[in-house]
Amino acid sequence: MSLDSSAKFERKSVIDLRSDFLSRPTPAMIEAMVHASRIPGDFDSREDPTVRRLEALAAEVLGKQDALFVPTCMMANQIAIHLHCRPGEGFVTEAEAHVVTSESDAASALSGAMPIQIPAVQGALDADALTTAIESVDRQHGRPVMVLQENTHVRSGGRVVSLDHMARISDIASAYGAATHLDGARIFNAAVSLDRPARDLAAQAQTVAFNLNKGLGAPIGAILAGSSSLVTEAVRVRQMFGGNWRPAGIPAAAGIVALNTMIDRLIEDHARAGRLAKGISAIGGIRTEEESTETNIVLAEPTTMTPEAFVGALSEKGILTLPFGHRVRFVTHYEVTDDGIDQVLSAIRGILHGEKYDS
């Protein structure tokens, strides 16, 4: 079954573990959006009182001067790159960063900015390689003007970069006059895992992007936060990138609920992901590194069938997952319950060992 064919399911219950952005808004979010829909519309999205409340709340949570509501975290990242880099300039990140693997070469297409890729370990940039990259200046290549970190790191399975390491990378960038940006699409997962407020992570970068519609459960939207001057310029770039939207107050209302109610409960998603990883590690024919599951993403490698065949077999049992290179990705979110995890483990045993599946 193809990944876009989930609409064909006639089962009353589908367990969707492809991504946390597939969770539906909570009843409180829906109620808030209905209320916001009754507020008169605005000509400029920054006039909307609900949008301004969301932006002020996001800035406060991250410890930044201001914040901007945008449609997607990819747009937030690309606005930040445009703010920090001029055409022909480079920024340092790593080969598995989301801006490299999953944003359609937007940095070069939209801003003329070139990603300079250095080694990383589970998403943590190599500090020595960063210094070398910044110092590698010659007549052909100017000094990189920005360093981009990602936390949590999606391609490594939601691994968390430590605060100390983030600070070390930020200090190196600062020493050479390079700007810093954090792709914090799941920054709150990282913060919960580290048991630190998100503002501590955000303090390691001049601009920070995060998603409202992943683990936080809002239906759409993201935030770019930074200084007042950077956000003022970001408003213009958002317009240039086609990101002005109206009536923005309706999705913003859900974002406010998300920030107020959904952060602390992320630990539940992490616990369920850990239980899923532990259960998978006890099943023959598939392997995962239980200790590598730090947040809400589990990567597992079937050893007796291809990832695509395994995903197809799970989909026939009403469980949606995603091939991820030579592995399969499972992502927990607030709609995935303890019973759901039990059903997934039962289905995997059934597929690999012919055991009866209890749906």
C-alpha positions, 0 to 999 in steps of 0.5 A: 500500500502506498503512503498516500493511500491511508484514506482507503482504510475503512477501519474505525481506528488507524494508528498513524505513526508516520509523523507527529504532525499528523495528530489532530487538534485537541477539543480545546484547540477546536473551541479556541479556533471557533471563538477566534473565527468570530473576531473581525478579520484583519488586513495585516496579520500582525494586526490580529489580536490572536496572532499577536498573543501567540507571537508574544507568548512564543517570544516569552517561552523562548526568551526572545524579544519578538516572534513571527507566526508563519505557515511552516517550520521550513519557511521559518528556517528559510526566512532565517537563512535569508536574514543571515546570508546574502547571495553567494555566502555560505552557512555551516551545518551537517549533511543530515540536517533537515535544511539539507535533506528535506527542504528542496534546496530552498536555501540556494534557490531562495537566498543564494546561500550555500550549505557547507556540510561538516561531520556530526555525531547523532546531530551534534556538529563536530566542533573541530570540523566547524572551526576548520570550515570557518577558517577555510577562507581563500580567494574562492571561498569567503568565511561562512556567515552562519552556523545552523544547529538542529535539535532534536535531530530528526535523521538520527531518530530524534536524538537530543544535542546536549546544552553544553555542546550547543553552547560550545558550537554557539561560542565558536560561531560567535568567536568568528562573527558568524550568526547562529540559527536553531532549527528547533522544529521539536525544540520542546521535545529536546527541552523535556528530554534535557529537563531544561526550559526551552529558553535555555536551548534558544539562548544558543542561537540568534534565531530559532524556529519551531513547529506548532503542529508536531508534538504540540498538536496544533493543526498548522503553523510555526514560529520564528523568534529572535531580536525585534530588528530581525523579526521586523525584517522577517515580516518582509521576507515572509511576504516575499516568500508567500507566507502572509496568510489571513485569517491567521488568528484562527490557526493562531488560537490553536497555537496558543492552546498548544503552547499552554497545554501540550509541552509538559505532556511530551514526556508521555510521548517519549515514554511510549516511544521508549516502550515501543523501542524496548518491545521491538528489541525483544522481537526477533527479525527486527532490531533497534537501539533501545538506548538511542530512543531519547524522544518520540522517534523510534528507528527500527531495521527489519532483518528478514524483509525490506522496509517497504514490505514491512511498512506495507504489512503493517498498513494492512493491519491498520498501522501506518509507518514510514520507510526511512532508508534501510529502517522504518520510522515510528513517531509517537504523539498524543493520539498514540495510546498505551493500548496503541503501542501494545497493538503495534508490538502485537502486529510486528510479532504477527508479521515476523513470527506468525503470531495472532494479531490482537487489534 
